[in-house]
Amino acid sequence: MNYLDYKIDHPLVPDSIFYIPNFIESDDERKLIDHIKQAPKPKWQYLSNRSLQVYGGYPNKNGMLAEDLPQWLQVYANKLQQMNIFDGNLPNQVLINRYEPGQGILAHEDGPLYYPVVATINTGSHTVLNFYEKLSTSNECSRKYRFSLLLWPRSLSILKQDAYQKYLHEIEEIDEDIIPINDDDDQTLTDKKIVNLYLIDKYKSMLENNCLRRQTRYSLTIRFVPKCHKLKLNKIF
């Protein structure tokens, strides 16, 4: 599979965003969700707008104390390396987010501690990811909405280079998403411009009055932390 074949073809979208539908099979999705649910309770961190698990370590300005990924995640890190998504690097950190209907995350960027690539496996439910261009002004919070992606279960979304460094992304805290069927709907139903609908063939059959209701979603955000080190046990004992 060549991920470069899945560049989103739309004039609003930088050429460093890719979307691969059906990246994993239904059985793979079920197994991933089972692994996530079976994690011990201390592995979970509970925030007001989502719950999360972290594998591989916690990066900071001094580097990440790297931990081995569990095998059920390592297979996907290996696959993404083989696809050259991380430019030859082997991903070494996975952030798993669980979103219930009505939960989301504010507009943000992943930041300089990571290599400027993020790949996300989407499972459980759809969501809509909004993109804002960072504007060059004295106001650091200045931004402008540009476009959105519909992230369908079992898909892989990839942000690289300009998409990683020059845009913020967010998930609104809502229970359902308004999905336009055609360009006219874009103007009358929503102010969002979803640019990858042509890549998703199942959403129309699930619409109720142009709405998709969210269910529990699990996202696996896979990244590479360049500055990291392993704990050397011989220096402790």
C-alpha positions as CSV (number, residue, x, y, z in Angstrom):
1,M,0.0,0.0,0.0
2,N,1.4,3.4,-1.0
3,Y,0.0,6.1,1.3
4,L,0.9,8.7,-1.3
5,D,-2.0,7.4,-3.4
6,Y,-4.4,8.6,-0.8
7,K,-3.7,12.3,-0.8
8,I,-7.0,14.2,-0.4
9,D,-7.8,15.8,-3.7
10,H,-9.3,19.2,-2.8
11,P,-8.1,22.8,-3.4
12,L,-8.6,23.7,0.3
13,V,-6.3,20.9,1.5
14,P,-2.5,21.0,1.7
15,D,-0.8,18.1,-0.1
16,S,0.4,16.7,3.2
17,I,-2.9,15.2,4.4
18,F,-3.8,11.6,3.5
19,Y,-6.9,9.5,4.3
20,I,-6.9,5.7,3.8
21,P,-10.4,4.2,4.2
22,N,-10.7,0.6,5.3
23,F,-7.1,0.6,6.6
24,I,-7.9,-2.3,8.9
25,E,-10.5,-5.0,8.7
26,S,-13.6,-5.4,11.0
27,D,-11.9,-8.2,13.0
28,D,-8.8,-6.0,13.5
29,E,-10.9,-3.2,14.8
30,R,-12.7,-5.5,17.2
31,K,-9.4,-6.9,18.5
32,L,-8.0,-3.4,19.0
33,I,-11.1,-2.2,20.9
34,D,-10.9,-5.4,23.0
35,H,-7.3,-4.7,23.9
36,I,-8.1,-1.2,24.9
37,K,-11.0,-2.2,27.1
38,Q,-9.0,-4.9,28.8
39,A,-6.3,-2.5,30.0
40,P,-6.0,-2.3,33.8
41,K,-7.9,0.6,35.4
42,P,-4.6,2.4,36.4
43,K,-3.7,2.6,32.7
44,W,-6.6,5.0,32.1
45,Q,-6.3,8.8,32.6
46,Y,-9.7,10.5,32.9
47,L,-10.1,14.1,31.6
48,S,-13.2,16.2,31.5
49,N,-13.6,15.7,27.7
50,R,-12.1,12.3,27.1
51,S,-10.2,9.3,28.6
52,L,-6.8,8.2,27.4
53,Q,-4.1,5.6,27.6
54,V,-0.4,6.3,26.8
55,Y,2.0,3.7,25.5
56,G,5.7,4.1,24.7
57,G,6.4,6.9,27.2
58,Y,5.8,10.6,27.9
59,P,7.9,13.1,25.9
60,N,9.3,16.3,27.4
61,K,11.9,18.8,26.5
62,N,14.6,16.5,28.0
63,G,13.5,13.5,26.0
64,M,11.3,10.5,26.4
65,L,12.1,7.6,28.6
66,A,11.1,5.0,26.1
67,E,9.1,1.9,27.0
68,D,8.4,-1.0,24.6
69,L,5.0,-0.9,22.9
70,P,2.8,-4.0,23.5
71,Q,2.8,-6.4,20.6
72,W,-0.8,-5.5,19.6
73,L,0.4,-1.9,19.0
74,Q,3.9,-2.8,17.7
75,V,2.5,-4.5,14.7
76,Y,0.9,-1.2,13.6
77,A,4.1,0.8,14.3
78,N,6.0,-1.7,12.1
79,K,3.4,-1.5,9.4
80,L,3.5,2.3,9.3
81,Q,7.3,2.2,9.2
82,Q,7.1,-0.2,6.2
83,M,4.8,2.2,4.5
84,N,7.4,5.0,5.0
85,I,4.9,7.3,6.6
86,F,7.4,8.4,9.2
87,D,10.2,8.8,6.6
88,G,12.0,5.6,7.7
89,N,11.5,6.2,11.4
90,L,9.9,3.5,13.6
91,P,7.0,5.1,15.6
92,N,7.6,4.7,19.3
93,Q,4.6,6.3,21.0
94,V,0.8,5.6,20.9
95,L,-1.9,7.8,22.5
96,I,-5.3,6.1,22.7
97,N,-8.2,8.4,23.2
98,R,-11.7,7.3,24.1
99,Y,-14.5,9.8,23.2
100,E,-18.1,9.4,24.3
101,P,-20.8,11.2,22.4
102,G,-20.6,14.9,23.3
103,Q,-16.9,14.8,24.0
104,G,-14.1,16.3,21.9
105,I,-10.8,18.2,22.1
106,L,-10.0,21.9,21.6
107,A,-8.0,23.1,18.6
108,H,-4.4,22.2,19.1
109,E,-1.2,21.2,17.4
110,D,0.9,18.2,18.5
111,G,4.0,20.3,18.9
112,P,7.8,20.1,18.4
113,L,8.5,17.2,20.8
114,Y,7.3,14.9,18.0
115,Y,8.6,14.2,14.5
116,P,6.2,16.3,12.3
117,V,4.0,13.4,11.3
118,V,0.9,12.0,13.1
119,A,-1.0,8.9,12.0
120,T,-4.3,8.0,13.5
121,I,-6.2,4.8,13.3
122,N,-9.9,5.5,13.9
123,T,-12.2,2.9,15.5
124,G,-15.6,2.4,17.0
125,S,-17.4,5.5,15.6
126,H,-17.0,8.3,13.2
127,T,-16.0,11.9,14.1
128,V,-15.4,15.1,12.3
129,L,-12.0,16.7,12.5
130,N,-11.9,20.5,11.9
131,F,-8.8,22.2,10.6
132,Y,-7.8,25.8,11.3
133,E,-4.9,27.6,9.6
134,K,-2.6,29.5,12.0
135,L,-2.4,33.1,11.0
136,S,0.8,35.1,11.1
137,T,-0.3,37.9,13.5
138,S,0.7,39.3,16.8
139,N,-2.2,37.3,18.4
140,E,-0.9,33.8,19.0
141,C,-4.5,32.5,19.1
142,S,-5.4,33.9,15.7
143,R,-6.7,31.2,13.4
144,K,-9.1,30.7,10.5
145,Y,-11.3,27.7,9.8
146,R,-10.4,26.0,6.5
147,F,-11.9,22.5,6.1
148,S,-13.0,19.3,7.9
149,L,-12.4,15.6,7.5
150,L,-15.0,12.9,8.2
151,L,-13.0,10.2,10.0
152,W,-14.8,6.8,9.5
153,P,-14.2,3.7,11.6
154,R,-11.3,1.5,10.4
155,S,-9.6,4.4,8.5
156,L,-6.1,5.9,8.8
157,S,-5.6,9.6,8.7
158,I,-2.1,11.1,8.2
159,L,-0.9,14.7,8.8
160,K,2.6,15.6,7.7
161,Q,4.8,18.7,7.3
162,D,2.6,21.8,6.6
163,A,-0.5,20.0,7.8
164,Y,1.3,19.2,11.1
165,Q,3.0,22.5,11.6
166,K,0.8,25.2,10.1
167,Y,-2.7,24.0,11.1
168,L,-4.6,23.3,14.3
169,H,-7.1,20.5,14.5
170,E,-10.1,20.0,16.8
171,I,-13.1,17.7,17.5
172,E,-16.2,19.6,18.6
173,E,-18.0,18.5,21.8
174,I,-21.3,17.6,20.2
175,D,-23.5,14.5,20.0
176,E,-24.1,14.4,16.2
177,D,-22.5,15.8,13.1
178,I,-24.3,17.5,10.2
179,I,-23.0,15.9,7.0
180,P,-23.8,17.6,3.6
181,I,-24.7,15.3,0.8
182,N,-23.9,17.8,-2.0
183,D,-22.4,21.2,-2.4
184,D,-25.8,22.9,-1.9
185,D,-26.1,21.4,1.5
186,D,-22.8,22.9,2.5
187,Q,-24.4,26.3,2.3
188,T,-27.8,25.6,3.9
189,L,-27.1,23.0,6.6
190,T,-23.6,23.7,8.0
191,D,-20.7,26.0,7.8
192,K,-18.3,23.1,7.7
193,K,-16.6,22.0,4.5
194,I,-16.0,18.2,4.6
195,V,-13.5,17.5,1.9
196,N,-13.1,13.7,1.9
197,L,-16.7,12.5,1.4
198,Y,-15.9,11.2,-2.0
199,L,-13.6,8.6,-0.2
200,I,-16.3,7.2,2.1
201,D,-19.1,5.1,0.5
202,K,-21.1,4.2,3.6
203,Y,-22.1,7.4,5.3
204,K,-25.2,8.2,3.3
205,S,-27.0,5.1,4.3
206,M,-26.5,6.0,8.0
207,L,-27.7,9.6,7.8
208,E,-30.8,10.7,9.6
209,N,-31.9,14.1,8.3
210,N,-28.3,14.8,7.3
211,C,-27.0,13.9,10.7
212,L,-24.7,11.2,11.9
213,R,-25.0,10.3,15.6
214,R,-21.8,9.7,17.4
215,Q,-21.1,6.5,19.4
216,T,-18.1,5.6,21.5
217,R,-14.9,6.2,19.5
218,Y,-11.4,5.0,20.1
219,S,-8.5,6.7,18.3
220,L,-5.0,5.4,18.2
221,T,-2.6,8.4,17.6
222,I,0.8,7.0,16.5
223,R,3.9,9.2,16.6
224,F,7.7,9.2,16.6
225,V,9.6,10.9,19.4
226,P,13.1,11.6,18.1
227,K,14.7,12.4,21.4
228,C,14.4,9.4,23.7
229,H,16.4,7.0,25.8
230,K,16.0,3.7,27.4
231,L,16.3,3.0,31.1
232,K,19.5,1.3,31.8
233,L,18.9,-1.2,34.7
234,N,22.6,-1.9,35.2
235,K,23.0,1.7,36.4
236,I,20.3,1.2,39.1
237,F,21.4,-2.2,40.6
